[in-house]
Amino acid sequence: MKEIQIYTDGACKGNPGPGGWGAVLKYNDYRKELSGFVPDTTNNRMEILAVIKALLELKKSCVVNIFSDSQYVCNAVNKGWAKKWQKNNWMKNKKEKALNTDLWEEFLKLSKNHKISFTWVRGHNGNEENERCDRLAVLAIEKNIRV
């Protein structure tokens, strides 16, 4: 299986507000940058959407190392929260509904095709690829709210 590195980030102007996401996919010398815009969203949704959009680019099963500055995303996967929420009919506990269930459902479906690991990286701390993803997400917002 190919081993792919994916860096992701999400941004929001206001929370909620206009949002953007960015991703960088790397495989050997191959590099692809992606970004997108959502007019009314939250930062957490953009963080998850960046991961989903990157995974949608993969045409075959891969070993995927995802680097994100979102503790929400990394913990939801690494600590098994997302699968637990799904198992409990998208409830965090007996009283609280899990958030962003549409995106978590899509992520969990996509993740079945790959061997995925998440690594948390500190945002705005000099990680070149994380900084690039942040810039892609912010540019997506700026480009679209000027229109």
C-alpha positions in Angstrom: 0.0 0.0 0.0 1.2 3.5 -0.8 2.0 5.7 2.2 0.5 9.2 2.0 1.1 12.2 4.2 -1.8 14.6 4.5 -1.7 18.0 6.3 -5.0 19.7 7.0 -6.4 22.9 8.5 -9.6 24.8 8.8 -10.4 28.4 9.4 -13.4 30.5 10.1 -14.0 34.3 10.0 -16.2 34.3 13.1 -17.4 31.1 14.6 -19.8 30.5 13.0 -19.1 32.5 9.9 -17.6 32.1 6.5 -15.1 29.2 6.5 -12.3 27.7 4.5 -10.3 24.5 4.6 -6.9 23.6 3.2 -5.0 20.3 2.7 -1.7 19.2 1.3 -1.2 15.7 0.1 2.3 14.3 -0.3 3.5 11.0 -1.8 7.2 10.7 -2.5 7.9 13.7 -4.8 4.2 14.2 -5.6 2.4 17.1 -3.9 -1.2 18.3 -4.3 -2.8 21.3 -2.6 -6.6 21.6 -2.1 -8.8 24.2 -0.6 -12.5 25.2 -0.4 -15.0 27.6 1.0 -18.3 27.3 2.9 -20.3 30.4 3.4 -21.7 29.7 6.9 -20.0 27.1 9.1 -17.8 26.6 12.1 -14.1 26.1 12.6 -14.5 22.5 13.7 -16.5 21.6 10.6 -13.8 23.1 8.4 -11.2 21.0 10.2 -13.1 17.8 9.6 -14.0 18.8 6.0 -10.3 19.3 5.2 -9.6 15.7 6.2 -12.6 14.4 4.2 -11.8 16.3 1.0 -8.2 15.1 1.2 -9.3 11.4 1.6 -11.7 11.8 -1.3 -8.6 12.4 -3.5 -7.2 8.9 -2.8 -8.2 6.4 -5.5 -6.8 3.3 -3.8 -6.4 2.0 -0.3 -3.4 3.7 1.4 -1.6 4.1 4.6 -2.5 7.6 5.5 -0.7 9.8 8.0 -2.8 12.8 8.8 -1.3 15.9 10.5 -3.8 18.3 12.0 -3.7 21.2 14.5 -7.2 20.3 15.6 -7.3 18.5 18.9 -11.0 18.0 18.3 -10.4 16.0 15.1 -7.3 14.1 16.4 -8.9 13.2 19.7 -12.2 12.2 18.1 -10.3 9.6 16.0 -7.4 8.6 18.2 -9.5 8.3 21.4 -12.3 6.6 19.6 -14.9 9.3 20.3 -16.3 9.4 16.7 -16.9 5.6 16.6 -18.4 5.7 20.1 -20.8 8.5 19.1 -21.8 6.6 16.0 -22.4 3.4 18.1 -24.5 5.4 20.5 -26.7 6.8 17.8 -24.7 10.1 17.6 -25.0 10.9 21.3 -22.0 12.0 23.3 -23.8 10.9 26.5 -27.4 10.3 27.5 -28.2 14.0 27.2 -25.8 15.5 24.6 -26.0 15.0 20.9 -22.6 14.8 19.1 -21.9 17.7 16.8 -21.0 17.5 13.1 -22.5 14.0 12.7 -22.9 14.3 9.0 -19.2 14.9 8.6 -18.2 12.3 11.1 -20.4 9.8 9.3 -18.7 10.5 6.0 -15.2 10.4 7.6 -15.9 7.0 9.2 -17.2 5.6 5.9 -14.1 6.9 4.0 -11.7 5.7 6.7 -12.7 2.0 6.2 -10.8 2.1 2.9 -7.5 3.1 4.5 -5.1 2.6 7.4 -5.2 6.1 9.0 -3.3 7.6 11.8 -3.6 11.1 13.2 -0.8 13.3 14.6 -1.6 16.5 16.3 0.7 19.4 15.4 0.8 22.8 17.2 -0.8 25.4 14.9 1.0 28.6 14.0 4.2 27.1 15.3 6.5 26.9 12.3 5.3 23.6 10.8 5.7 24.5 7.1 2.9 22.3 5.8 0.5 23.2 8.6 1.2 26.9 7.9 0.5 26.3 4.2 -2.8 24.6 4.9 -3.8 27.6 7.2 -2.9 30.0 4.4 -5.0 28.0 1.8 -8.0 28.0 4.2 -7.7 31.7 4.8 -7.2 32.5 1.1 -10.4 30.5 0.3 -12.3 32.7 2.7 -10.8 35.9 1.5 -11.4 35.1 -2.1 -15.0 34.2 -1.6 -16.2 36.9 0.8 -14.9 39.6 -1.6 -17.1 38.3 -4.4 
